[in-house]
Amino acid sequence: MNLDIDFVRAQFPAFNAAPLTGQAFFENAGGSYTCRPVIDRLFRFYTERKVQPYAPYAASTLGGQEMDEARMRLAALMGVDTDELSFGPSTTQNTYVLAQAFAQWMRPGDAFIVTNQDHEANSGPWRRLAERGFEMREWKINPETGYLDPADLMTLLDDKVRLVAFPHCSNVVGEINDVAAICKIVHDAGAVACVDGVSYAPHGLPDVGQLGADIYLFSAYKTYGPHQGIMVIRRELGMALPNQGHHFNGDILYQRFTPAGPDHAQVAASAGMADYIDALYAHHVDGDAAAASKGAAVHDLMRAYEQELLQPLLDYVSAKNSVRLLGPDRAERRAPTVALALQVSAGEAAAQLAPHGIMAEGGDFYALRPLEAMGVDMTKGVLRLSFVHYTSKGEVDRLIEALDQVL
Ligand SMILES: Cc1ncc(COP(=O)(O)O)c(C=O)c1O
C-alpha cells in the first residue's frame, strides 16, 4: 500500500493558494501547513460557535462537544484514555507548567536527567529545577554523530532519579530514539519518562500506550493542526503530580496542567487532525479498525513514503565535502528533518535558495545545546531542510537541483 500523494495534497489548501504556487516548502519542522478539516472547523467555530462552551444552548453545547471530540479522538488514535490528553498554548508552555509541578512533587535529595540533544523546550524548564536544589544529571550525545546512547543513560540512573526528559527525535539531529527501550530503562530504575515528540509526531502519531512514556508532548501546529501544544500525561503520574489548575478542577486530569482557560476554538479545531488521519486511513485501507490501529496504519504509510523520498537527499548531501550532515545518513533511522553545517552562513544559504522557490531557513532552531555539543560554528548555524508526507518527489528533486547551485 503506497501513499496517494495527490489525495494527500488535495487535503491542504496551501497547495492551491496562489502566493505559494511554485514554492517548495522545506521548513515543515518549524510549522506545517494546515489540513482542510482543521481550517473548516476553525472557521465554523468562529462563525457559529464562538461562545462560552458547555452551556445548555445549542451553539455552546456544540462548541463544548467539539472540544471533547478533539480530545477523545486524538487520545484514541494515540492509544490513551481521553482524559490523559490535554491542550496548552505550546509545548514550551506545557513543559514549563509540568516543571512547576515536578518542583513541588520532588523531595530534597532527588535528581533528574536531561539531555543535550533536546530542543530548549524540553530542556530549559527542567534544568531550572537545579535552582530549586534538585540534582541535575546530563545525558550527553556523541559529539560526532549526535547519538544518544541508552548505555550512557544507565550509568546516570540510580534510586535518586525521579524524571528523565528526552526527545523522541531531535529537531536538528533527526535521529529517532528508541523510546520504548529507553522508557523501559527509566521505569526499571523507578523514574518517569517525559518525551518530547514535537519533531516526531508530524511523521505519524505514535501509540503512546505502546511506547510507555509517562508524558508525551507534541505541537499541533507542526502536525497539520492549529497553534496548540498537546500533552499526554498518563493517569498515575498526572494524579500524583500536584494540580497546577484551579483548585476546584483538581479531580479532572485533563485540567490539572492547564492553568489558564484553553483556546476553545483551537482545541475544537484540533478534531480536524483526527478527521484528516481518518480520511487518510479510509482512502488507503479497506474496512474499519479501532482508532489506535488506524493511527498506526497511517503512521506506517507516512513513514514508508517519507523514507523513500529522504534517502536520495541524504545520499546527495553526504557526498558533498563542503557539507556536514548532522545525524544518521540512513533514512530508516531518522525523520526527514535534515540539518546541514556549511562552510558559509546557513541563513545566507537559505536566502540563496529562496529565488529557486525553496522555502527553508538557517539558524539554531532553539537547539543550541546539541549544535554546540556537536561543535557547529554558531555564527554560521545550520541550514535545515525538513519535509513531511505531503512533500512530493518533484519537490525533493527541485531542492537537490537548487542545492547544487547554491552549495
Ligand atoms: C523538538 C521540539 N520541541 C519543542 C518545540 C517547541 O514547541 P512549541 O513551539 O510548541 O513550544 C519545538 C519547536 O520548534 C521543537 O522543534
The ligand as a MOL file (V3000), in Angstrom:
LIG
                    3D

  0  0  0     0  0            999 V3000
M  V30 BEGIN CTAB
M  V30 COUNTS 16 16 0 0 0
M  V30 BEGIN ATOM
M  V30 1 C 11.7010 19.2740 19.0460 0
M  V30 2 C 10.9240 20.4740 19.5010 0
M  V30 3 N 10.4780 20.5160 20.7560 0
M  V30 4 C 9.7630 21.5560 21.2110 0
M  V30 5 C 9.4890 22.6370 20.4190 0
M  V30 6 C 8.7120 23.7850 20.9930 0
M  V30 7 O 7.3920 23.7160 20.5900 0
M  V30 8 P 6.4140 24.9500 20.8530 0
M  V30 9 O 6.7040 25.9520 19.7860 0
M  V30 10 O 5.0540 24.3460 20.7450 0
M  V30 11 O 6.6980 25.4780 22.2050 0
M  V30 12 C 9.9450 22.6620 19.0940 0
M  V30 13 C 9.6800 23.8270 18.2460 0
M  V30 14 O 10.3520 24.0870 17.2890 0
M  V30 15 C 10.6870 21.5460 18.6280 0
M  V30 16 O 11.1500 21.5120 17.3770 0
M  V30 END ATOM
M  V30 BEGIN BOND
M  V30 1 1 1 2
M  V30 2 1 2 3
M  V30 3 2 2 15
M  V30 4 2 3 4
M  V30 5 1 4 5
M  V30 6 1 5 6
M  V30 7 2 5 12
M  V30 8 1 6 7
M  V30 9 1 7 8
M  V30 10 2 8 9
M  V30 11 1 8 10
M  V30 12 1 8 11
M  V30 13 1 12 13
M  V30 14 1 12 15
M  V30 15 2 13 14
M  V30 16 1 15 16
M  V30 END BOND
M  V30 END CTAB
M  END
